[in-house]
Amino acid sequence: MRTATTFSVLFYLRSEREKDGFAPLMARITVNKLRKNLALKYNIPVRKWNTSKQIVSGTDPETKALNKYIMEVRTELHNVYRQLQIDKKPISAEVIKSLFLNQEEDTKTVNQIIQYHNDTMKDHLSWGTAKNYYTTQRYVAEFLKKKLKVSDISLQQLNYKFLSDFEMFLRTHVPGENQKPCGNNTVMKHIERFRKIISMAVRNEWLKVDPFVKFKPKFIRKERGFLTGEELRLIETKEINIARIEVVRDLFVFSCYTGLAYRDSYNLTADQIQLGINGKKWIIINRQKTGIQASIPLLPKALEIIEKYKDHPRCKESGRLLPMISNQPFNYILKEIAVSCGITKNLSHHLARHTFATTVCLVNGISMEGLMKMLGHNKISTTQVYGKVLPQRISNEMELLERKLTSKDKDAVVKVMS
C-alpha cells in the first residue's frame, strides 16, 4: 500500500542575516518531514514581519505587493506539488524546489535588468554616459530600499505608481551632506535612462506591459549658454603667463572654433585631419558619444592651436593632437579664466560647443543643415536646440536681403532706361 505524502510550506525570516533592520525572506518546503530551504528575492523589515501569519504587517501598497508575492510563491509551490502527484512522479522537497527554481529563472528583477543593461552596454557607451547609467542604477537601488523597503522587485511589479513614486523620490532625495535634491531636468534624465532599460526588457519579452506607456517626462526647456563674439575675443587675447592656464585657454578656444565635445577633443589624432572637398584641412571623426560622423572644416584659429602644440610632451606621449587634461580640472581652470576676463558666465568645455554653434556659425550665416553635419547630429531638431535667433543674426540676414532688393531695384531702373 502506498504511503501518503505530507507536504507543507513555511515562510520565515533568516534572522541571523539581519542587517539594518532587514532580513532575507525564506520559504521552507517540507515533504515527509524532510526539509529544503528556499531563498526568495526580498529583504523584509523585521519589525513588520508577522511570524504567526507569515506575512508582512501593514496596508500600504509596498506591503500589499510583498504579501501578494508571498501568496504567489505559496500557490506556485503547491501547484508544483500537485502536478507531481498528477504525473505520479517521485515527490521530495528537493524536487519541488528544483522545479520551482526552473520556472522562476526566467523571471527577471529590476536590479537584474539594470545590471544586465549596464554590463551589456558599457563597451558601447562613452564613459560619461555609462557613468550616468551607474548613477541611475544607484538611485533605483536606494529608492527600493528607502521607499519600498525591499532590496529588489520583479519586473512584473512595475507600474505607473512605481514610476510616479520614483520621480517624487528623486525630487526630494538628498544624495549627501551639503548637497541638494536633483533639479527637474536631472530627474527626467534619470527617468529617461530607466525608460530605455525597461524598453529593452519589453523588446526581449521579459516584461509584457510597458509601465511607461502613460508616463510622460516633463522637461523644462532651458536656454543654452554661449559666449558672445566680444567675450570670445576677450578670452582669445587675454595675456596669460602661467603655462597650464594658457593651455586650457587655447584648448577651450579650439573647441569654440570646431564645436568638438570634450571627449572628441581629448581623442583627436592626426589621422582624423583630412583634406576636404575644398582641398583644405577638415576634421572627419565619428563622435565618441553617438558614433555619428562629424565633418568640420578647420578654421585658421583652430589650425594655429594644433600647430602650437604639435611638440607638446603630452601630445608626443599620447599620440594625440591636443594636450588635454581631465575634464574636472579643465573646467575649474576655465572658471579662473572667466574671473580674470570679467566674464560672469559659467564657463565649461561644453560651453565652447554652444559658442561654436551660435556665435561662430549661425551668426555668420551657416545654415542649420550645415551646422548639423559639423556637430555630428542625426536629427535637425537636436541641432535646433543649439540654434539661437540672435539680434545680430537677424541684422546680418536683413542687411543681405536689403542689398539683394536694392540690387534688383537698380537692375529694374537700368532696364527701363535702356
C-alpha positions in Angstrom: 0.0 0.0 0.0 1.4 3.4 -1.0 2.2 5.8 1.9 0.5 9.2 1.8 2.9 12.2 1.2 2.9 15.0 3.7 3.7 18.5 2.3 3.9 22.0 3.8 5.3 25.4 3.1 6.5 27.8 5.8 7.7 31.4 5.3 10.2 32.9 7.7 13.0 35.5 8.0 16.6 34.4 8.3 17.3 36.4 11.4 21.0 35.6 11.6 21.5 37.6 8.4 19.7 40.7 9.7 21.2 43.9 8.6 20.0 47.5 9.2 16.6 46.1 10.4 16.1 43.9 7.3 16.4 40.1 7.0 16.1 37.8 4.0 12.8 36.2 3.3 12.9 32.4 3.1 10.5 29.6 2.3 10.8 26.1 3.9 9.5 23.2 1.9 8.8 20.1 3.9 7.9 16.7 2.4 7.6 13.7 4.7 9.5 15.6 7.4 12.5 16.3 5.1 13.1 20.0 4.5 14.6 22.2 1.9 15.1 26.0 2.4 14.4 28.4 -0.5 15.9 31.9 -0.5 13.5 34.4 -2.0 14.2 37.8 -3.6 13.4 40.2 -0.8 14.8 41.6 2.4 11.9 42.2 4.8 11.8 44.8 7.7 12.0 42.6 10.8 9.7 44.8 12.8 6.9 44.3 10.3 7.1 40.5 10.0 4.1 38.6 11.4 5.5 35.2 12.3 2.2 33.5 13.1 0.5 34.7 9.9 3.7 34.5 7.8 3.0 37.9 6.2 4.2 41.5 6.4 2.1 43.7 8.7 0.7 46.8 7.1 -1.7 48.1 4.5 0.5 50.4 2.4 1.0 49.5 -1.3 4.5 48.2 -0.8 3.4 45.8 2.0 0.5 44.6 -0.2 2.9 43.9 -3.0 5.1 41.9 -0.7 2.2 39.8 0.7 1.0 39.2 -2.8 4.4 37.9 -3.8 4.4 35.5 -0.8 0.9 34.3 -1.7 2.1 33.7 -5.3 5.1 31.7 -4.2 3.0 29.6 -1.9 0.5 29.0 -4.7 3.2 28.0 -7.2 4.9 25.6 -4.8 1.5 23.9 -4.2 0.9 23.8 -7.9 4.3 22.1 -8.4 3.4 19.6 -5.7 0.0 18.8 -7.2 1.5 18.4 -10.7 3.9 15.8 -9.4 1.0 14.0 -7.8 -0.9 14.1 -11.1 2.1 12.9 -13.1 2.8 10.2 -10.5 6.4 11.2 -10.2 8.6 10.9 -7.1 7.9 13.8 -4.7 10.6 15.3 -2.5 11.4 18.8 -1.1 14.5 18.8 -3.3 12.4 18.1 -6.5 9.8 20.7 -5.7 12.5 23.3 -5.0 14.3 22.5 -8.2 11.1 22.6 -10.4 10.1 25.9 -8.8 13.5 27.5 -9.4 13.5 26.3 -13.0 10.2 28.1 -13.5 11.4 31.2 -11.8 14.7 31.5 -13.6 13.0 33.5 -16.5 11.5 36.0 -14.1 13.8 39.0 -14.1 14.0 41.6 -11.4 14.5 45.3 -11.7 18.1 45.3 -10.4 19.0 42.3 -12.6 17.8 44.0 -15.7 19.6 47.3 -14.9 22.8 45.3 -14.3 22.3 43.4 -17.5 21.9 46.6 -19.5 24.9 48.3 -17.9 27.1 45.2 -18.4 26.0 44.8 -22.0 26.2 48.5 -23.0 29.4 49.6 -21.1 31.6 48.9 -24.1 29.3 50.8 -26.5 28.8 53.9 -24.4 31.2 56.8 -23.6 32.5 56.8 -20.1 30.4 59.9 -19.3 27.2 58.2 -20.5 28.0 54.9 -18.8 28.7 56.8 -15.5 25.2 58.4 -15.7 23.6 55.0 -16.0 25.5 53.8 -13.0 24.2 56.8 -11.1 20.6 56.0 -12.2 21.2 52.4 -11.1 22.3 53.6 -7.6 19.2 55.8 -7.3 16.9 52.9 -8.2 18.5 50.7 -5.6 18.2 53.5 -2.9 14.5 54.0 -3.9 13.8 50.3 -3.5 15.5 50.2 -0.1 14.3 53.5 1.4 10.8 53.9 -0.1 9.6 50.3 -0.8 11.7 48.8 2.0 12.9 45.9 -0.3 16.1 45.0 -1.9 14.5 44.2 -5.3 11.2 43.5 -7.1 10.3 41.5 -10.1 9.8 43.4 -13.4 6.1 42.3 -13.4 5.5 44.5 -10.4 6.5 47.7 -12.3 3.5 50.0 -12.8 2.7 53.7 -13.2 2.6 54.2 -9.5 6.2 52.9 -9.2 7.3 55.4 -11.7 5.4 58.3 -10.1 6.9 57.4 -6.7 10.4 57.1 -8.1 10.0 60.5 -9.7 9.0 62.0 -6.3 11.8 60.2 -4.6 14.3 61.8 -7.0 12.8 65.2 -6.5 13.1 65.1 -2.7 16.1 62.7 -2.1 19.3 64.4 -0.8 22.3 62.4 -2.0 24.7 63.5 0.6 25.8 66.2 3.1 25.7 69.7 1.7 24.0 68.5 -1.5 20.7 69.4 -2.9 18.0 67.2 -4.4 18.0 66.8 -8.2 16.6 69.5 -10.4 13.6 68.8 -12.7 15.7 68.0 -15.8 18.1 65.9 -13.9 15.2 63.9 -12.5 13.8 63.5 -16.0 17.2 62.3 -17.3 17.2 59.5 -14.7 13.7 58.6 -15.6 14.6 58.7 -19.3 17.6 56.3 -18.7 15.4 54.0 -16.7 12.9 54.0 -19.5 15.5 52.9 -22.0 16.4 50.0 -19.8 12.7 49.0 -19.4 12.2 49.3 -23.1 15.0 46.8 -23.6 13.2 44.4 -21.2 10.0 44.8 -23.2 11.8 44.1 -26.5 13.4 41.0 -25.0 9.9 39.9 -23.9 10.9 39.9 -20.2 8.1 42.3 -19.5 4.7 42.1 -21.0 3.3 45.5 -20.3 5.4 48.7 -20.6 4.7 50.8 -17.5 5.9 53.9 -19.3 3.1 53.9 -21.8 1.2 56.6 -19.9 4.2 58.2 -18.2 5.4 61.4 -20.0 8.7 63.1 -19.0 8.3 66.8 -18.2 11.5 68.5 -19.3 11.8 72.3 -18.7 13.4 73.9 -21.7 16.4 75.9 -20.8 18.4 78.3 -22.9 21.9 77.0 -23.6 24.7 79.3 -22.6 27.3 80.6 -25.1 29.9 83.3 -25.4 29.3 86.4 -27.5 31.8 87.4 -30.1 33.2 90.1 -27.7 33.6 87.6 -24.8 35.3 85.1 -27.1 37.8 87.7 -28.2 38.4 88.7 -24.6 39.4 85.1 -23.8 41.4 84.7 -27.0 43.5 87.9 -26.4 43.9 87.6 -22.7 47.6 87.7 -21.7 48.3 84.6 -19.6 51.7 84.0 -18.0 51.0 80.6 -16.4 51.6 77.7 -18.8 48.9 75.3 -17.5 46.2 78.1 -17.7 47.3 79.1 -21.2 47.0 75.5 -22.4 43.4 75.3 -21.1 42.5 78.6 -22.6 43.8 77.5 -26.0 42.1 74.2 -25.9 38.8 75.9 -25.0 39.2 78.3 -27.9 40.0 75.4 -30.2 36.6 73.9 -29.4 34.9 77.3 -29.9 36.2 77.1 -33.5 35.5 73.4 -34.1 32.5 72.5 -31.9 34.2 69.4 -30.7 32.9 67.9 -27.4 35.4 67.2 -24.6 35.9 63.5 -25.3 36.3 64.1 -29.1 38.9 66.8 -28.5 40.7 64.5 -26.0 40.9 61.7 -28.5 41.7 63.8 -31.6 44.6 62.3 -33.7 46.4 63.2 -36.9 44.6 60.6 -39.0 41.3 62.4 -38.3 42.6 65.5 -40.1 41.9 65.0 -43.8 41.6 67.1 -47.0 38.0 68.1 -47.5 36.1 68.8 -50.7 37.6 72.3 -51.0 41.2 71.0 -50.7 41.6 72.4 -47.2 42.0 70.5 -43.9 38.9 69.1 -42.2 38.3 67.2 -39.0 36.5 64.0 -40.0 35.5 61.9 -37.0 32.9 59.5 -35.7 31.7 61.1 -32.5 32.5 59.2 -29.3 29.1 59.8 -27.8 26.9 58.7 -30.8 29.2 57.1 -33.4 27.8 59.6 -36.0 30.3 61.2 -38.4 31.1 64.9 -37.9 32.8 66.8 -40.8 34.3 70.1 -39.7 36.4 72.5 -41.9 39.3 73.7 -39.8 39.3 77.5 -39.4 42.7 79.3 -39.2 42.5 79.7 -35.4 42.0 76.0 -34.8 44.8 75.1 -37.2 47.1 77.6 -35.3 46.4 75.9 -32.0 47.1 72.4 -33.4 50.4 73.7 -34.8 51.3 75.4 -31.5 51.0 72.2 -29.5 52.4 69.6 -32.0 55.6 69.2 -30.0 54.0 69.3 -26.5 55.2 66.5 -24.3 51.7 65.2 -23.6 50.9 65.1 -27.3 54.1 63.2 -28.1 53.5 60.7 -25.3 49.8 60.1 -26.1 50.0 60.3 -29.9 47.1 62.8 -29.9 47.0 66.3 -31.3 46.0 68.2 -28.2 47.5 68.2 -24.6 44.1 67.7 -23.0 43.7 67.3 -19.2 40.9 65.7 -17.2 37.5 67.4 -17.5 37.1 68.4 -13.9 40.4 70.4 -13.5 39.9 71.7 -17.1 36.5 73.3 -16.1 38.0 74.5 -12.8 40.7 76.4 -14.6 38.1 77.8 -17.1 36.4 79.4 -14.1 39.6 81.1 -13.2 39.9 82.4 -16.7 36.4 83.7 -16.7 37.1 85.7 -13.5 40.3 87.2 -14.9 38.4 88.2 -18.1 35.5 89.7 -16.2 33.1 87.2 -17.6 30.3 86.2 -15.3 29.0 83.2 -17.3 29.6 79.7 -16.0 32.5 78.6 -18.3 32.8 74.8 -19.1 34.2 72.9 -22.0 30.7 72.2 -23.3 30.0 76.0 -23.5 32.6 76.0 -26.3 30.4 73.7 -28.4 27.4 76.1 -28.0 29.6 79.1 -28.8 30.8 77.4 -32.0 27.2 76.6 -33.0 25.8 80.1 -32.2 28.4 82.8 -32.3 30.9 81.3 -34.8 28.4 79.6 -37.2 24.8 80.7 -37.1 25.5 84.4 -36.6 27.8 84.3 -39.6 25.3 82.7 -41.9 26.0 79.0 -41.6 22.8 77.0 -42.3 21.2 74.8 -39.7 21.8 71.8 -42.1 25.5 72.6 -42.4 25.8 73.0 -38.6 24.0 69.7 -38.1 26.8 67.9 -40.1 29.6 69.7 -38.3 28.1 68.9 -34.9 27.6 65.3 -35.8 23.8 65.2 -35.2 21.5 62.8 -37.0 18.4 65.0 -36.4 17.9 68.6 -37.3 15.8 69.0 -34.1 18.9 68.2 -32.0 20.8 71.0 -33.8 18.0 73.5 -33.4 18.4 73.3 -29.6 21.8 74.9 -30.1 20.5 77.5 -32.6 19.7 80.9 -31.2 17.8 83.6 -33.1 20.1 86.4 -32.1 19.6 90.1 -33.0 23.0 90.0 -34.7 21.9 87.1 -36.9 18.6 88.8 -37.8 20.5 92.1 -38.6 23.0 90.3 -40.8 20.3 88.4 -42.7 18.2 91.6 -43.2 21.2 93.5 -44.5 21.8 90.8 -47.0 18.2 90.9 -48.0 18.3 94.7 -48.3 21.4 94.5 -50.6 19.7 92.0 -52.8 16.5 94.1 -53.0 18.5 97.2 -53.7 20.4 95.4 -56.5 17.2 94.3 -58.1 15.8 97.8 -58.0 18.9 99.2 -59.7 18.7 96.5 -62.3 15.0 97.3 -62.9 15.9 101.1 -63.4 18.6 100.2 -65.9 16.2 98.1 -67.9 13.6 100.8 -68.0 16.1 103.5 -69.1 17.6 101.2 -71.7 
